[in-house]
Amino acid sequence: GSHDSFSYWVDEKSPVGPDQATAIKRLARISLVKKIMKKWSVTQNLTFKEQLEGGIRYFDLRVSSKPGEIGQEIYFIHGLFGIKVWDGLKEINTFLEQHPKEVVFLDFNHFYAMDDNHHYFLISRIRSAFGSKLCSVECVEYVTLQYMWEKKHQVLIFYHYPLYQEYPFLWPGNKMPAPWANTTNVHKLLQFLETTLEERSRYGTFHVSQAILTPRVKTIARHLIRGLKNTLVHRNLPMILNWVKAQKPGVMGVNIITSDFVELVDFAATVIALNDLLLEEDESAT
């Protein structure tokens, strides 16, 4: 999976997003501030299509309306506004049309400046984009690739807002817990990932290990121009990748792992390779 999956493009010319504090919005009237914000808002270099081609199958999505804009259009957001959600969904659907056995998880986990009407608009967009590819809520343990292929389903939507209850194809957010370490320290991050794996629920939910470091205000202040990638990601990714390589999938093991800048190391290939351990277990059991 990728963290803030849509943030490969954010609009410096747009207003600062409603996910930001008032002080940041005031500062952003200075044009240079938005350029700096962009360096810290962008967590991916690859488009949805490129991420899909690289093996990413879980997408972490934050969305917002544009306050003051007429209509109910919804955009991706991370500090600054990204592309329209509709355009991202169409791009993902095009890939799924070409690869009918591939399955993706779309996790809509943060909503900003949205009332129920905005949600109804977004949910209708989701349904328009994917139609019969949408997998209805089921017992998690039933949802195997075989099950998805038989039903011709390819998309699981997780929706962290109460309206999910009105639609059979919206999975509740609590089926996709993603504990967040909120640290700049790679050792603390790895300890947190270990602890949360030990605590993960044995049945009934998916589980996201967020292998990401989060800048604090003072981190940004000290390294303004360098940005997220050069300050935190480059230096620590090899250590994070070594942790991934040491994991085992399956019950109480890793399930979904997310990272920033997924193309900088063999992240997707390393995670996908962990599945071979499940095949080895099956062979030894038989």
N, C-alpha and C positions, 0 to 999 in steps of 0.2 A: 504493500500500500504506500501511497504518498501522502504527506502532511500538507495541508492547505493546497490541495492538488491543482487548483485553478490559478495559482498566483504567478504563473509564468508571464502573465501580462497584467499590469495594473496601470490605470490611467492617471498620469501626473496632472492632467488638465481638469480632472473632475474634482468636486469638493471632497474634503476628507470625509471618510465614512462615519456613520453613526455608531460604529463600534469603538470610536476613539474618545478620549477624555476631552472636555471643553478646552483645557489649556492647550492641547495639541492642535485643536481646530483653530484657535487664535493664532498660534505660531505659524500655522500652515499658510497664512496670508503672505508670508515671505516665500518667494518662489523657490529659493534654495532648499527650504525645509521639506518640500514635497519630493525633491530629488533624493534627499537623504532618507526620507520615509520609504521611498521605493527600494532602496538598498536593503532595508530591514523588513519590508513587506513581502518581497519576492522570496519564496522558499523552494521554487522549482524552476528549472530552465525549459522543460519539455512541455509541449502541448498535450492535450488529452490523447490525441491520436498517437503521438510519439511515446507517451507513457504506456499506452496499451500495447504498442508494438514492442516495447521493452519489457513487457511482462507484468506491468502493474494492473491489479484487478480490484483494489479497494481504493475508493476516492473519498477524501475528507473534505466536506463542502460547507462553506459559510456563505450565507446569502442575505441580501438586503434590498429593500426598495430604495429609490433615490428621493429623499424628502424634497418636496417642491415640484417634482416631475409629474406631469399629467399622465393618468393611466396607472396601471398596476405592474409595469414591467419589473422583473426581479433580476438582480445582478449578483455575481460572485463578489465577495468583499474580503479584504484583509488590510485594514488601514486605509487603502485606496480602493476605488471600485475596479473590478475586473470586467470580463466580458458578460454579455447577457447569459443567464442560465440556459435559456432556450437554445442558444447557439452551441453551448457545451453539450447539452443533451443530444442534439442532432449529430454532433461529431462522434459521440460515443455510440449512438445507434447505427451510424454508417459502418463503424468497425464491426459491430455485432451482426449486422446483415451479411457482412463478408466472412464472418467466422462464427457459424451457427452453433458451435459447441462451446464457445467461450461464455463465461459467467462473470458479471461484475457486481460489486457491492457499492452502492451510492449512499453515503452517510451524511444526511442533512442535519448537522448538529448545532449550528448557531444561526439564529434568525435576528435580524435587526430592522427596526422601523417597519414592522409588518403587523397589520391587523388581520382579522380572520379573512377578509376579502382578498388580501394579498396572498394568503395561504391557499384559498380556493383557486385563485388564478394559477399559482405555482403547481398545485397538485394536478390541475387540468392539463398543464404543460407536460408534466411527467407522463400522464396517461396518454396524451397525444403522441409523445416522442416514442414510447415503447410498446403501447398496446398490449397484445397478448404475450409479449416477452416478460411481463411483470409477474413475479412469483408471489402468490398470496401467502399470508402469514401461516406458518406451519410449525410443528414441533421441530426445533433446530436439528435434532438428531436424524430426522427423516430426510433432510435436504442434502442428499448426495448428488454428485454429478449425474449419476444414472437417473435419479429422480428428475433432475432438471432437464435432461435430454429427452426423457419420455414425455414430459409435459410441454416440451419446446419453450421452456422458460430460460431467460438469460440474465434477468436483472432483479436484485433484491434492493429495495429502497428502505432505508432506516430514517425515521422522521421524528425528531425530538420535540414534538409539540402535540398537545392533546387531540388535535383534529385527526391524528392517525386512526383514532377509534372508529371514524366514519368510513374508512376505506379498507377493504380486505387486502390490498396490495401494499399498504404502508405498515412496515414493521415498527413496533415501538422502540424508542431509543434505548430502553433498558435491555434490549436483546443484543446491544453492541456497546458494552462498556469499554471505555478507553481511558484508563487512569493516566493522569498527567503528572510528570515528575516536577515540572516547573523549576528547573535548576540549570545553571551554567556549568556545573561540575560533572565531568563525564563519569567519575567514580560513584558519585551520588546517584546519577542516572542509572547506572548498571545495577547498583544495589536496589534501587526502586523497582526496576524491571524484574529482578529476581523475586522480591517480596510480593509484588502484585501477581506474579505467576503462581506463587504458592497459595495465594488467597483467592485465585479465580474460581468461579463457580464450576462445579464438576459437570453439570448438565444444564441444558436449557438456554444457554446464551453463546454467542460468539465472544471473542476477546481480542482487543487491540493492544499490542505492546507498542507504545509511542517511543521509538528510539530517537528522540529529538532533544536538543538542548534549547532552552528558552532564554533569550537575552533579558537582562534586567535594565532598568533605566540607566544605571551607572555604566553598564557594559556598552550601551549605545553611545552614551556621552563620551566615553573614553576612546571609542573606535568609530566615531561618526561616519567618516568617509569610507572606511573599509567595508562596512556592511556585514550582514549575517554570514554569508558564505565564507568570506575571508577571515572573519573573527572567530567563529565558533565551529563551523561545519568542517572545513578542510582539515583542520588540525585533529579533530576528534573522530572523524568517520572511520579510519582504520581500526581504532579500538572498539567502536560500536560494532563494526563488521565482524571482528573476532568474537564478540559476544554472540552475535547471530549464529556464527558457524558452530558454536558449542551447544546450541539448543537442540531440543527434541520436540517434534510436533505431537499432536494427539492430546488425549485427556490430561489436563493439568500441565501440558507443555504449551509451546507457542502456537498461536492460531493465525492471527494477522499481525504483521509488523510494519510500522510506517517509518519513513525517513524523509528528511529534507534532501533536495538535490539528488534524486535517486540514480542519476546517471554518472555521478562522480566516481563511484566504485561499482563492483559487480553486485550491487545490492539485490536487485530482483532475482538474478540467477542464483545467488547464494541462498535466498529464502526458498525459492522454488526447489532447489536441490535437497532441502530438508525433507521433502516428501518422500524421497528415496528411502529414508529411514523407516517410514511407515510400511513401504513395500517389503523391506527386509524383515520387519516384524511379522508381516503376514506370511512370508515364506517360511520363517522359522517356526511359526505356529502350525503350519500345515506339514 
